[in-house]
Amino acid sequence: MTENTMSTEDKFTPDVSLRRNDAHHRYELHVGGKLAVQSFYRDLPGHIDFSHTETSPGFEGQGLGKVLAHFALDDVVAAGKRIIPHCPFIAGYLRQHEGYEQCVDWPDSPARNGSGA
């Protein structure tokens, strides 16, 4: 399990924690011990396939999803895996933020990342 208490994406109170929960196949962002945002994935050979991201009621509109996306994508890249963004939120984050282009295999359009694979 990977855990971190800070992100460079946005600044929040110190009671924010981030982790990869392998048992539940999701990345998690907790605020004050409560699960605020979770991004679900499938761990495939050489890839992490993000399926969907959920924000718990009361935590919407605070930018917490972006913090979790940044953490999760950095974790995938650090592990030497590629990203498959089936999740619309993760896909949107990738389109708005540079630095991940060489690590993404876009679903339904293999030539989009320039690899032609």
C-alpha positions as CSV (number, residue, x, y, z in Angstrom):
1,M,0.0,0.0,0.0
2,T,1.3,3.4,-0.9
3,E,0.6,6.3,1.4
4,N,1.3,10.0,1.3
5,T,0.0,13.0,3.3
6,M,0.7,15.8,0.9
7,S,0.2,16.7,-2.7
8,T,1.7,19.4,-4.8
9,E,-1.5,19.8,-6.8
10,D,-3.5,21.7,-4.2
11,K,-3.1,22.6,-0.5
12,F,-5.5,21.4,2.1
13,T,-5.5,20.9,5.8
14,P,-3.0,18.5,7.4
15,D,-5.8,15.9,8.0
16,V,-5.8,14.9,4.4
17,S,-4.2,11.5,3.5
18,L,-3.8,9.7,0.2
19,R,-3.1,6.0,-0.3
20,R,-3.4,3.1,-2.8
21,N,-5.7,0.4,-1.3
22,D,-4.7,-2.7,-3.2
23,A,-7.3,-4.9,-1.4
24,H,-10.1,-2.8,-2.7
25,H,-8.5,-1.8,-6.1
26,R,-8.8,1.9,-5.5
27,Y,-6.9,5.0,-4.7
28,E,-8.3,6.9,-1.7
29,L,-8.2,10.4,-0.3
30,H,-9.3,10.7,3.3
31,V,-10.2,14.0,5.1
32,G,-10.3,13.8,8.9
33,G,-10.4,10.0,8.7
34,K,-13.4,10.0,6.3
35,L,-13.2,8.6,2.8
36,A,-13.8,11.6,0.6
37,V,-12.7,10.5,-2.9
38,Q,-11.9,7.1,-4.4
39,S,-10.7,6.2,-7.8
40,F,-11.2,2.5,-8.8
41,Y,-8.9,0.6,-11.0
42,R,-8.0,-2.8,-12.5
43,D,-4.4,-3.9,-12.1
44,L,-3.5,-5.4,-15.5
45,P,-0.1,-6.6,-16.7
46,G,1.9,-3.4,-17.4
47,H,-1.2,-1.2,-17.0
48,I,-3.5,0.4,-14.4
49,D,-7.0,0.7,-15.9
50,F,-9.0,3.5,-14.1
51,S,-12.7,2.7,-14.3
52,H,-14.4,5.4,-12.3
53,T,-13.9,8.0,-9.5
54,E,-16.4,8.8,-6.8
55,T,-16.6,11.8,-4.4
56,S,-18.5,11.3,-1.2
57,P,-21.4,13.7,-0.4
58,G,-20.2,16.8,1.3
59,F,-16.8,16.7,-0.4
60,E,-17.8,17.8,-3.9
61,G,-16.4,21.0,-5.5
62,Q,-13.3,21.3,-3.3
63,G,-10.7,20.1,-5.8
64,L,-10.1,16.9,-3.9
65,G,-10.5,14.7,-6.9
66,K,-7.7,16.6,-8.7
67,V,-5.4,15.9,-5.7
68,L,-6.3,12.2,-5.8
69,A,-5.8,12.0,-9.6
70,H,-2.4,13.6,-9.3
71,F,-1.3,11.2,-6.6
72,A,-2.7,8.1,-8.4
73,L,-1.2,8.9,-11.8
74,D,2.2,9.7,-10.3
75,D,2.0,6.4,-8.4
76,V,1.3,4.5,-11.6
77,V,4.1,6.1,-13.5
78,A,6.5,5.5,-10.6
79,A,5.6,1.8,-10.7
80,G,6.6,1.7,-14.4
81,K,3.1,1.0,-15.6
82,R,0.9,2.6,-18.2
83,I,-2.4,4.4,-17.7
84,I,-5.7,3.4,-19.3
85,P,-8.2,6.1,-18.6
86,H,-11.7,4.6,-18.9
87,C,-12.8,6.9,-16.1
88,P,-14.1,10.2,-17.5
89,F,-12.7,12.1,-14.6
90,I,-9.1,10.7,-14.9
91,A,-9.3,11.2,-18.7
92,G,-10.3,14.8,-18.2
93,Y,-7.4,15.3,-15.8
94,L,-5.0,13.8,-18.2
95,R,-6.2,16.1,-21.0
96,Q,-5.7,19.2,-18.8
97,H,-2.3,18.3,-17.2
98,E,1.0,17.8,-19.0
99,G,3.6,15.2,-18.1
100,Y,1.7,11.9,-18.6
101,E,1.4,11.8,-22.4
102,Q,4.1,9.1,-22.8
103,C,2.4,6.9,-20.2
104,V,-1.2,6.8,-21.5
105,D,-2.9,4.2,-23.6
106,W,-6.2,5.9,-24.6
107,P,-9.1,3.5,-24.9
108,D,-10.9,3.2,-28.2
109,S,-8.2,5.3,-30.1
110,P,-4.8,3.6,-30.0
111,A,-3.2,6.1,-32.3
112,R,-4.2,9.0,-30.1
113,N,-1.0,8.7,-28.0
114,G,1.2,8.6,-31.0
115,S,2.3,5.0,-30.4
116,G,-0.1,3.4,-32.9
117,A,-0.2,0.4,-30.6
